[in-house]
Amino acid sequence: MKEDMLQAIRKAMQGEKDSVTLYEKAAAHADEPEVKEFFTSRAQEEQRHFNYLLKYHNEISGDQPLSAVDSELSAVREDDSFFSEGFVRRIGEDQFLFSAISTALLLEKDAFGSYKENAEKAQQPQLKEFFELLAKWEMLHYEELLHVQQEAERFYWNLNAFEPF
């Protein structure tokens, strides 16, 4: 069971690093402050998730007592996101950024599912709570990204002269 949980955590760490890389590349590509800040903040959140995973991985592999869930992680923010017209236009009119949103949606959906599954399998209360919180964070990210994608889609199709058949 220990090795199964370590493997699940390593898989989750890889997913978080993939998200960090994607968000950092999108932030570097963005030239408007609002867009850059959005992607930078998502990269920072995913890096924090990676760091928490690493901490638990080290504790489990070292047969150490598990730490309590960090209070910062416990403070899952509400989806209070407001995206300006200029923000969604910039995403929709930039193929790289629009693709980054689409890819991030897949990563967040996969992370949410994995964390939910890991929470169900976890035997230690700290790990169960930890994975449940990560699942909430990733669902929040997913919902925000879905909103951005849906709003930006009309700009994307307009720019690319999409006409229904």
N, C-alpha and C positions, 0 to 999 in steps of 0.2 A: 504494500500500500504506500509506503514511504516513497519508493521509486516511481510509482505512478503519479503521485502528487508532484514530485520534483520534475518529472517529464511534463506534466501539465503546466507547471510554472515556467519552465524553459520555453515551451511553445508560446505561452502568453508574453513572455519577455521579448521573443522574436516579433510577435505581432505589434507590441508597443514600439519597438525600435523601427519597424516598418512605417508605422504611423508618424513617428518623430521625423524620420527621413522625408516622408512625403510632405508633411506640413512645413518643414524647414525649406525644402526646395520650392514649394509654392510661395512661401514668404519671401524668399530671395528673388523670385520671378516677379512678384507684385511690385508695382511702382507707386501705388496710392497708399497713404498711411493707414487708412481704415482697413483695407484688404490685408496689408502686411501685418498689422496688429492682430487681426483675426487668426491668421495662420500661425503667427508666432505664439500666441496664447495657447492655441491647440497643441503645438509642439511642446510647449512647457508642461502642459497638463499631462500629456502622454509620457514625457520624460519622468515626471513625478511618479506616475503609475509604474513605470519600469523600475524605478528606484525602490518602491515598496515591494515589488515582486522579488527583486534581488535580495532585499533584506530577509524576506521569508524563506527564500531559497537557501540562503546562507545559514539561517537558523535551523531549518529542517535538516539540511545536509550535515550540519555540525552537531546534530542531536541536542540543540540548545532549546530552552523554553521559548515558546513563541511570544513575541511582543504583542501588546494590545494594539488594536487598530489605531493608527494615527488620527488625531482629532481633525487635522486638515482634510484628510480623505473622507472622514465622516460628514463633513460639511458639504454635502452634495448640493450645489446651487440649483435653484429653480431655472427653468427655461424662460429667462426673461429677455432673451435676445431680440433685439430690434435691428433689422438690417435696412439701411437706407436704400433708396432707389439707385443712387450712384454705386453703392456697394454691389447690389445684385446685378446691375448693368455691367459693371467691370468684370464680374465673374462670368456672366453669360457671353460677353463679347471677346473673351480671351480663351482660346481653345485649351491652352495649358491649364489655366485655373479651373475651367469647367471640368476638364478631365480629372484634375486633382480632387475636386469635390466628389465626382462619381466614384473614383477609386477609394477615397476616404470612407464613403458610405459603405462600401463592401468590407473594408477593414473594421469599421465600427460595428457593423452587423455581426461579423464573425466573432469579434471580441465579446460582444454582449452575449451571444449564444454560448461561447466557451466559458465565460465567467459564471453564467447561470448554471451550467452543467457542473462546473467545478464546485460551486457552492453546495449543490445537491450531494456531491460525493465526499465533501470535506467532513472529517470526523472531529477535528478540533474546532471548538467554538470560534476562536479567533480567525481561523481560515475561512470558516463558513461566513462570518460577518464580513471579512475582507473581500471575498469574492462577490458577495451580494452587493456591497458598496461599489465595487468596480463595475459590476453589471449595470447599476444605476447610472454611473458616470458615462459609460459607453452608450447606453440608451439615450441619455441626454445629448451626447455628441451626435448620435445618429439622427435624432429628431431635428436638431438644429441644422445639420447638413442637408437633410431631406427638404427642409423649408427653404434653404438657400437654393438648392438645385431646382425645386419647383418654381421659385420666383425667377431665377436666372434663365430658365429654359426658354421663355418667350424671347429674350434677347438673343440667345444662342441660335434659335431657329430663324429669327428675323435677319440676323447678320448673315446666315448661311442660305438665305433665300429659300427656305423650306416652304413647299406648297403641298398640301395634302393631295393625294391621288384623286 
